[in-house]
Amino acid sequence: MSTIGPAPTELGSDRQVRDVVLVGGGIMSATLGALLTKLQPEWSVVMLERLGELAGESSGPWSNAGTGHSGLCELNYMPDASDSTKAESIGRQFHLSRQFWASLVADGDLPAPASFINPTPHMDVVFGERDVAYLRERFATLQRSPLFSAMQYTEDPEMIRQWAPLMMDGRTDTSSMAATRYEAGTDIDFGALTRALARSMTDRGAGVHLRHEVMGLSRGPDGLWTVTGRDLNSGRRFRIQSRFVFVGAGGYALKLFQKAKIPEICGYTVFPIGAQFLRTDNPAVVAQHEAKVYSQASVGAPPMSVPHLDKRVVDGRSSVMFGPYATFSTNLLRHGKLIDFFTTIRFRNIAVLLAVGIQNLSLVRYLLAELLASRKRKFAQLQRFYPAADPSDWVLVEAGQRAQLIKPDRRRIGVLTFGTELVTAADGTIAGLLGASPGASIAPSVMVDLLATCFPDQCQQWEPTLYELMPGLAAPVDADEHTVDRNLDHTGRLLGVA
């Protein structure tokens, strides 16, 4: 049996009732586990992961761009340049994430922060009069918020060259360009962070079981959940009872919720979208790019496909990656099966799925074009950002598989969403996450919402510890510019990104 931390009892013969079972070994489960073992160290907590490693799916460092999503550069969070509501909400949530991680570093629960977080400015660069006008208005809107008041804006090609020299190398047409820059952005290795959070769990007595695939969830008349599955090493079945279950299984979350038969997901379905990135480790290229640079998505492209040229730091080594290029598969996980998507189809979600397909024909056309695109065409997209790019420097890498959430809608029958949704049963005994970005970046605040919903009786006694871990829960992180700067300085010093 593969385990992390103290060797627990063989699950197949274990009759102990657990307080919490976490299904999936990604950033969400690890965040909740780290929180709960901090708040209630005497509780028995078990994490079950089907792969032989943690963060082997979407939380892995090369399965995502590592952007500390905080509303600084993600243009898809502000389709209306005059409305910063979503960008501000995500910005506040990310400040809570910084506070949580910084508190764990200060307490010795997380290792040297450079192992998972590094300072990386966040930028936008747009081309053409229409997008320049949009970015100019977006900047003016964000300047009114304390969260973004330190953002810079320019339409001067020479200033853009100083901010992102790689993007101007070999560029002959510099007309109609604009850029914004925020110095205090970050690059995050969510794989390393996941493993560090899991280690903090096991240090406080939790058990982490690798190669344990959960295949069933059922609730008995006594109110306990029975979690069943298979130990993939021995082939033996296991059965665990738990008072609470968290489904952090990524693309498999909907399948497990369906097995649990909770009415809250009636009519829900998913649309799987994968991604690829071009990546270079050439030191001469990497040395010229110290930012994450986002731009506008192509017409018909899903919001998750906004093109970006990113500095990455993984295992202490810097790289640059560009993408994403959308892919399609009926797998719901990168290490899943082609039949996965079809196993989620039910009578009550067929009409929802068909309605979304009809409403999103431009997305279908976009995916077909992406699937048929040659490497030469993909490289041409990179050259819009980096005109002097040499094809021999870049390799195409597979990223994570995302199961985008489709929900029933009274007016439109069904609607495709691109965010993250916390799903909880009415009695609060089971919860989980559906959807994708910006989930990993705002995991701590999502888990605080989960605690308030699922553990209302304990939340009052947990408040002092929660406020110590995340002071922004007690007082607004964006009350004014001084508050924002003070939080950035405090967390930045502890996280080594100041």
C-alpha positions as CSV (number, residue, x, y, z in Angstrom):
1,M,0.0,0.0,0.0
2,S,1.4,3.4,-1.0
3,T,1.1,6.0,1.8
4,I,2.6,9.3,2.9
5,G,3.3,10.0,6.5
6,P,2.8,7.5,9.3
7,A,1.7,4.1,8.0
8,P,-2.1,3.7,8.7
9,T,-4.1,0.6,9.2
10,E,-4.8,-1.4,6.0
11,L,-8.0,0.3,4.6
12,G,-9.6,-2.9,3.5
13,S,-9.9,-4.1,7.1
14,D,-10.2,-0.8,8.8
15,R,-13.5,-0.3,10.7
16,Q,-12.7,3.0,12.3
17,V,-15.2,5.8,11.4
18,R,-13.2,8.7,10.0
19,D,-14.2,12.3,10.6
20,V,-13.1,13.4,7.1
21,V,-12.3,11.6,3.8
22,L,-10.7,13.7,1.1
23,V,-11.1,12.2,-2.4
24,G,-8.4,13.3,-4.7
25,G,-4.8,14.4,-4.1
26,G,-4.8,17.9,-5.7
27,I,-4.5,21.4,-4.3
28,M,-8.2,21.6,-3.2
29,S,-8.1,18.5,-1.0
30,A,-4.6,19.4,0.3
31,T,-5.8,22.9,1.3
32,L,-8.9,21.6,3.1
33,G,-6.8,18.9,4.8
34,A,-4.2,21.5,6.0
35,L,-6.9,23.7,7.3
36,L,-8.9,21.1,9.1
37,T,-5.9,19.5,10.8
38,K,-4.9,22.9,11.9
39,L,-8.3,23.8,13.2
40,Q,-9.2,20.4,14.7
41,P,-6.0,18.3,15.1
42,E,-7.7,15.5,16.9
43,W,-10.0,14.7,14.0
44,S,-9.1,11.7,11.8
45,V,-8.5,12.7,8.2
46,V,-7.7,10.5,5.3
47,M,-6.8,11.5,1.7
48,L,-7.3,9.0,-1.2
49,E,-5.5,9.5,-4.5
50,R,-5.8,7.1,-7.5
51,L,-2.4,8.0,-9.0
52,G,1.0,7.1,-7.6
53,E,1.7,10.8,-6.8
54,L,0.0,13.8,-5.5
55,A,-0.9,16.7,-7.9
56,G,-0.6,14.3,-10.8
57,E,-3.5,16.0,-12.7
58,S,-4.5,19.7,-13.0
59,S,-2.5,20.8,-9.9
60,G,0.8,19.6,-11.5
61,P,3.2,22.4,-12.4
62,W,3.0,21.7,-16.2
63,S,-0.7,21.1,-16.2
64,N,-1.4,24.9,-15.7
65,A,0.3,28.2,-16.2
66,G,1.1,28.7,-12.5
67,T,-0.5,32.1,-12.5
68,G,-1.4,33.4,-9.1
69,H,-4.8,34.4,-10.4
70,S,-5.6,37.7,-8.8
71,G,-7.5,39.7,-11.4
72,L,-4.4,41.6,-12.4
73,C,-3.9,40.4,-16.0
74,E,-6.8,38.0,-16.8
75,L,-8.9,40.0,-19.3
76,N,-11.6,37.3,-19.4
77,Y,-12.5,38.4,-15.8
78,M,-13.5,41.8,-17.2
79,P,-15.3,41.4,-20.6
80,D,-16.9,44.8,-19.8
81,A,-14.0,47.2,-19.2
82,S,-16.1,49.3,-17.0
83,D,-17.1,46.5,-14.6
84,S,-14.3,45.3,-12.3
85,T,-16.6,43.3,-9.9
86,K,-15.2,39.8,-10.7
87,A,-11.6,41.0,-10.9
88,E,-11.9,42.7,-7.5
89,S,-13.5,39.6,-6.0
90,I,-10.8,37.3,-7.2
91,G,-8.2,39.9,-6.1
92,R,-9.5,39.8,-2.6
93,Q,-9.6,36.0,-2.5
94,F,-6.0,35.8,-3.7
95,H,-4.9,38.2,-0.9
96,L,-6.4,35.7,1.5
97,S,-4.4,32.9,-0.2
98,R,-1.2,34.9,0.4
99,Q,-2.1,35.3,4.0
100,F,-2.9,31.6,4.5
101,W,0.4,30.5,2.9
102,A,2.4,33.1,4.7
103,S,0.9,32.1,8.1
104,L,1.8,28.4,7.4
105,V,5.4,29.4,6.5
106,A,5.7,31.5,9.7
107,D,4.4,28.5,11.7
108,G,6.8,26.1,10.1
109,D,4.1,24.2,8.4
110,L,5.3,24.9,4.8
111,P,8.9,24.7,3.6
112,A,11.0,27.5,2.1
113,P,8.5,29.5,0.0
114,A,10.8,29.7,-3.1
115,S,10.0,26.0,-3.6
116,F,6.4,26.9,-4.6
117,I,6.1,30.7,-5.1
118,N,8.2,33.3,-6.9
119,P,7.8,37.0,-7.7
120,T,6.7,37.5,-11.3
121,P,5.1,40.7,-12.6
122,H,1.7,40.3,-14.3
123,M,1.1,42.1,-17.6
124,D,-1.3,42.6,-20.4
125,V,-0.3,43.4,-23.9
126,V,-2.9,44.0,-26.6
127,F,-2.7,44.9,-30.3
128,G,-5.0,47.0,-32.5
129,E,-7.0,50.1,-31.9
130,R,-10.1,48.3,-30.5
131,D,-8.2,46.3,-27.9
132,V,-6.0,49.3,-27.0
133,A,-9.2,51.3,-26.3
134,Y,-10.5,48.4,-24.2
135,L,-7.3,48.1,-22.2
136,R,-7.1,51.9,-21.6
137,E,-10.7,51.8,-20.2
138,R,-10.0,48.7,-18.1
139,F,-6.9,50.4,-16.6
140,A,-8.9,53.5,-15.8
141,T,-11.6,51.3,-14.1
142,L,-9.1,49.3,-12.0
143,Q,-7.3,52.4,-10.9
144,R,-10.3,53.3,-8.8
145,S,-9.8,50.1,-6.7
146,P,-7.2,50.0,-4.0
147,L,-6.3,46.4,-5.1
148,F,-5.1,47.6,-8.5
149,S,-4.0,51.2,-7.8
150,A,-0.3,50.2,-8.2
151,M,-0.9,49.0,-11.8
152,Q,1.0,50.8,-14.6
153,Y,-0.2,51.6,-18.1
154,T,1.7,52.5,-21.3
155,E,1.2,52.8,-25.1
156,D,4.9,53.5,-25.6
157,P,6.7,50.6,-27.4
158,E,10.0,51.5,-25.6
159,M,8.4,51.1,-22.2
160,I,6.9,47.8,-23.3
161,R,10.4,46.8,-24.3
162,Q,11.7,47.5,-20.8
163,W,8.9,45.5,-19.3
164,A,9.0,42.5,-21.7
165,P,12.1,42.7,-23.9
166,L,11.4,39.2,-25.4
167,M,8.1,40.5,-26.9
168,M,9.8,43.3,-28.7
169,D,12.7,41.3,-30.0
170,G,12.4,41.3,-33.8
171,R,9.1,43.2,-33.8
172,T,8.9,45.6,-36.8
173,D,5.3,46.8,-36.4
174,T,4.9,48.6,-33.1
175,S,1.8,50.6,-33.9
176,S,-1.4,50.3,-31.8
177,M,0.1,48.4,-28.8
178,A,-0.7,48.9,-25.1
179,A,0.3,47.2,-21.9
180,T,-0.4,47.2,-18.2
181,R,2.0,45.9,-15.6
182,Y,1.7,45.0,-11.9
183,E,4.9,44.4,-10.1
184,A,3.6,42.3,-7.2
185,G,2.4,39.3,-9.3
186,T,3.5,35.8,-8.7
187,D,4.3,32.5,-10.3
188,I,3.2,29.4,-8.3
189,D,4.1,25.8,-8.6
190,F,0.8,24.3,-7.3
191,G,2.2,20.8,-7.5
192,A,5.0,21.6,-5.0
193,L,2.4,23.6,-2.9
194,T,0.0,20.6,-2.9
195,R,2.7,18.2,-1.7
196,A,3.8,20.6,1.0
197,L,0.3,21.1,2.3
198,A,-0.2,17.3,2.3
199,R,3.0,16.9,4.3
200,S,1.7,19.4,6.9
201,M,-1.5,17.2,7.2
202,T,0.5,14.1,7.8
203,D,2.7,15.8,10.3
204,R,-0.5,16.3,12.3
205,G,-1.6,12.7,12.0
206,A,-3.6,12.6,8.8
207,G,-3.2,9.6,6.4
208,V,-2.5,10.0,2.7
209,H,-3.1,6.8,0.6
210,L,-1.8,6.8,-3.0
211,R,-3.0,4.4,-5.7
212,H,-6.4,4.2,-4.0
213,E,-9.2,4.7,-6.5
214,V,-12.6,5.7,-5.1
215,M,-15.4,4.0,-7.0
216,G,-18.5,4.4,-4.9
217,L,-20.1,6.8,-2.4
218,S,-23.3,6.0,-0.5
219,R,-24.9,7.3,2.6
220,G,-26.4,4.9,5.2
221,P,-29.4,5.4,7.5
222,D,-27.0,6.3,10.3
223,G,-25.9,9.4,8.3
224,L,-22.4,8.0,7.7
225,W,-20.9,8.0,4.2
226,T,-19.4,4.7,3.0
227,V,-16.5,5.3,0.6
228,T,-15.6,2.2,-1.5
229,G,-12.9,1.6,-4.0
230,R,-9.8,-0.4,-5.0
231,D,-6.2,-0.4,-3.8
232,L,-4.5,-0.4,-7.3
233,N,-1.3,-1.9,-5.9
234,S,-2.8,-5.0,-4.3
235,G,-6.1,-5.2,-6.2
236,R,-8.0,-5.5,-3.0
237,R,-11.2,-3.6,-2.3
238,F,-11.4,-1.0,0.5
239,R,-14.3,0.4,2.5
240,I,-14.2,3.4,4.8
241,Q,-16.9,5.1,6.7
242,S,-16.8,8.8,7.3
243,R,-18.9,11.6,8.8
244,F,-17.8,14.0,6.0
245,V,-16.6,13.6,2.5
246,F,-14.9,16.1,0.3
247,V,-14.8,15.4,-3.5
248,G,-11.7,17.1,-4.8
249,A,-11.3,14.7,-7.8
250,G,-11.2,17.2,-10.6
251,G,-12.8,15.9,-13.7
252,Y,-14.1,12.9,-11.8
253,A,-16.0,15.0,-9.3
254,L,-19.3,14.9,-11.2
255,K,-19.1,11.1,-11.6
256,L,-18.7,10.7,-7.8
257,F,-21.4,13.2,-7.0
258,Q,-23.7,11.2,-9.3
259,K,-22.8,8.0,-7.4
260,A,-23.6,9.8,-4.1
261,K,-27.0,10.6,-5.6
262,I,-27.2,14.1,-4.1
263,P,-30.0,16.2,-5.7
264,E,-28.0,19.3,-5.9
265,I,-26.2,18.2,-9.1
266,C,-29.4,17.0,-10.9
267,G,-29.1,18.1,-14.5
268,Y,-25.4,19.0,-14.2
269,T,-23.0,17.8,-16.8
270,V,-19.5,18.7,-18.0
271,F,-17.6,19.5,-21.2
272,P,-14.0,18.3,-21.3
273,I,-11.4,20.7,-22.8
274,G,-7.7,20.0,-22.7
275,A,-4.7,22.1,-23.5
276,Q,-1.1,22.1,-24.8
277,F,1.7,24.7,-24.3
278,L,4.9,25.5,-26.1
279,R,7.8,25.5,-23.7
280,T,11.4,26.6,-23.9
281,D,14.2,26.0,-21.3
282,N,16.8,27.9,-23.4
283,P,18.6,30.1,-20.8
284,A,19.2,32.9,-23.4
285,V,15.5,33.1,-24.1
286,V,14.3,32.6,-20.5
287,A,16.7,35.4,-19.3
288,Q,14.8,38.0,-21.4
289,H,11.3,37.3,-19.9
290,E,10.5,38.1,-16.3
291,A,6.7,38.3,-16.5
292,K,3.4,36.6,-17.2
293,V,1.9,38.4,-20.2
294,Y,-1.8,37.9,-21.1
295,S,-3.7,39.1,-24.1
296,Q,-7.2,38.8,-25.7
297,A,-8.6,35.5,-26.6
298,S,-9.5,34.7,-30.3
299,V,-13.0,35.2,-31.4
300,G,-15.0,32.1,-30.3
301,A,-12.3,30.9,-28.0
302,P,-13.3,29.9,-24.4
303,P,-12.1,32.3,-21.7
304,M,-9.6,29.7,-20.4
305,S,-7.8,30.0,-23.8
306,V,-6.6,33.5,-23.5
307,P,-3.1,33.5,-24.9
308,H,-0.2,34.2,-22.5
309,L,3.6,34.1,-22.5
310,D,4.7,33.1,-19.0
311,K,7.8,32.8,-17.0
312,R,7.7,29.6,-14.9
313,V,9.8,28.4,-12.0
314,V,9.6,24.7,-11.3
315,D,12.0,22.8,-9.1
316,G,14.2,25.9,-9.0
317,R,14.6,26.0,-12.8
318,S,13.2,28.8,-15.0
319,S,11.3,28.2,-18.2
320,V,9.0,30.2,-20.6
321,M,5.8,28.7,-21.8
322,F,3.2,30.0,-24.3
323,G,-0.4,28.9,-24.9
324,P,-2.8,27.4,-24.3
325,Y,-3.8,25.5,-27.5
326,A,-7.1,23.8,-26.9
327,T,-7.4,20.1,-27.3
328,F,-10.4,17.8,-27.0
329,S,-10.8,14.3,-25.6
330,T,-13.7,12.5,-23.9
331,N,-11.3,11.8,-21.0
332,L,-12.3,13.8,-17.9
333,L,-8.8,13.5,-16.5
334,R,-5.4,13.5,-18.3
335,H,-4.9,10.0,-16.9
336,G,-8.5,9.0,-17.4
337,K,-10.4,6.8,-19.9
338,L,-12.1,7.7,-23.2
339,I,-15.4,6.5,-21.9
340,D,-15.3,8.9,-18.9
341,F,-17.5,11.6,-20.4
342,F,-20.1,9.2,-21.6
343,T,-20.4,7.7,-18.1
344,T,-21.7,11.1,-16.8
345,I,-24.6,11.3,-19.2
346,R,-28.0,10.9,-17.6
347,F,-31.6,11.3,-18.8
348,R,-31.9,14.7,-17.0
349,N,-28.7,16.2,-18.4
350,I,-29.1,15.3,-22.1
351,A,-31.2,18.3,-23.0
352,V,-28.9,20.6,-21.0
353,L,-25.9,19.3,-22.9
354,L,-27.5,19.6,-26.3
355,A,-28.7,23.1,-25.6
356,V,-25.2,24.2,-24.7
357,G,-23.8,22.6,-27.8
358,I,-26.3,24.6,-30.0
359,Q,-25.6,27.8,-28.1
360,N,-21.8,27.5,-28.4
361,L,-21.3,26.7,-32.1
362,S,-18.5,29.2,-32.2
363,L,-16.7,27.2,-29.5
364,V,-17.2,24.0,-31.5
365,R,-15.7,25.7,-34.6
366,Y,-12.8,27.0,-32.5
367,L,-12.0,23.6,-31.1
368,L,-12.1,22.0,-34.5
369,A,-9.7,24.6,-35.8
370,E,-7.4,24.1,-32.9
371,L,-7.4,20.3,-33.4
372,L,-6.6,20.6,-37.1
373,A,-3.9,23.3,-36.5
374,S,-0.4,22.4,-37.7
375,R,2.6,23.0,-35.6
376,K,3.5,25.8,-38.0
377,R,0.2,27.5,-37.4
378,K,0.6,27.1,-33.6
379,F,4.1,28.6,-33.8
380,A,2.7,31.6,-35.7
381,Q,0.6,32.4,-32.7
382,L,3.7,32.4,-30.5
383,Q,5.4,34.7,-33.0
384,R,2.7,37.3,-32.5
385,F,4.0,37.6,-28.9
386,Y,7.7,36.8,-29.6
387,P,8.5,37.6,-33.3
388,A,12.1,36.3,-33.1
389,A,11.2,32.9,-31.7
390,D,13.2,30.0,-33.0
391,P,11.2,26.8,-33.5
392,S,14.1,24.6,-32.4
393,D,14.0,26.2,-28.9
394,W,10.4,25.1,-28.3
395,V,8.7,21.8,-27.5
396,L,4.9,21.1,-27.3
397,V,3.8,19.8,-23.9
398,E,0.5,18.4,-22.7
399,A,-1.3,20.3,-20.0
400,G,-4.1,19.3,-17.7
401,Q,-7.6,18.2,-18.8
402,R,-10.5,20.5,-17.6
403,A,-14.1,19.4,-17.1
404,Q,-15.9,22.7,-17.7
405,L,-19.2,22.8,-15.8
406,I,-22.6,22.8,-17.6
407,K,-25.6,23.7,-15.4
408,P,-29.3,23.7,-16.0
409,D,-30.8,27.1,-16.7
410,R,-34.5,27.9,-16.7
411,R,-34.3,30.4,-19.6
412,R,-31.6,28.7,-21.8
413,I,-32.1,25.1,-20.7
414,G,-28.4,24.8,-20.1
415,V,-25.4,27.2,-19.7
416,L,-21.6,26.5,-20.0
417,T,-19.6,28.0,-17.1
418,F,-15.9,28.6,-16.9
419,G,-15.4,29.3,-13.2
420,T,-15.2,27.2,-10.1
421,E,-18.3,26.1,-8.2
422,L,-18.5,24.7,-4.7
423,V,-21.2,22.1,-4.4
424,T,-22.6,21.0,-1.0
425,A,-25.4,18.7,0.0
426,A,-28.2,20.2,1.9
427,D,-27.1,18.5,5.2
428,G,-23.5,19.6,4.7
429,T,-22.0,16.1,5.0
430,I,-20.6,16.0,1.5
431,A,-19.1,18.8,-0.7
432,G,-16.8,19.2,-3.6
433,L,-15.6,21.4,-6.4
434,L,-16.7,21.5,-10.0
435,G,-15.2,23.6,-12.8
436,A,-11.8,25.1,-13.4
437,S,-10.0,28.4,-13.1
438,P,-9.3,30.3,-10.9
439,G,-9.7,27.4,-8.4
440,A,-6.2,26.7,-7.2
441,S,-5.3,30.4,-6.6
442,I,-8.3,31.0,-4.4
443,A,-8.5,27.6,-2.7
444,P,-8.2,28.9,0.9
445,S,-11.2,31.3,0.6
446,V,-13.2,28.6,-1.1
447,M,-12.5,26.2,1.7
448,V,-13.4,28.8,4.3
449,D,-16.8,29.1,2.6
450,L,-17.0,25.3,2.7
451,L,-16.3,25.3,6.5
452,A,-19.0,27.8,7.1
453,T,-21.6,25.8,5.1
454,C,-20.7,22.3,6.2
455,F,-19.5,22.9,9.8
456,P,-21.6,25.7,11.2
457,D,-21.5,24.4,14.7
458,Q,-17.7,24.4,14.8
459,C,-17.1,27.7,12.9
460,Q,-17.6,30.0,15.9
461,Q,-14.9,28.2,17.9
462,W,-12.6,28.1,14.8
463,E,-12.9,31.8,14.1
464,P,-9.9,33.0,16.2
465,T,-7.6,30.5,14.4
466,L,-9.1,31.3,11.0
467,Y,-8.6,35.1,11.6
468,E,-5.0,34.4,12.7
469,L,-4.3,32.4,9.5
470,M,-6.2,34.9,7.3
471,P,-6.6,38.3,8.9
472,G,-8.5,39.4,5.8
473,L,-11.5,37.4,7.0
474,A,-12.0,39.8,9.9
475,A,-11.2,43.1,8.2
476,P,-11.3,43.9,4.4
477,V,-8.0,43.4,2.6
478,D,-8.9,46.2,0.3
479,A,-10.2,48.9,2.7
480,D,-7.7,51.4,1.2
481,E,-4.4,51.5,-0.6
482,H,-2.5,51.5,2.7
483,T,-4.2,48.2,3.8
484,V,-3.4,46.6,0.5
485,D,0.3,47.7,0.6
486,R,0.6,46.6,4.2
487,N,-0.7,43.1,3.4
488,L,1.5,42.8,0.3
489,D,4.5,43.8,2.3
490,H,3.8,41.5,5.2
491,T,2.9,38.4,3.2
492,G,5.6,39.2,0.6
493,R,8.3,39.2,3.2
494,L,7.2,35.8,4.6
495,L,6.8,34.3,1.2
496,G,10.0,35.9,-0.2
497,V,8.2,37.7,-3.0
498,A,8.3,41.3,-1.6
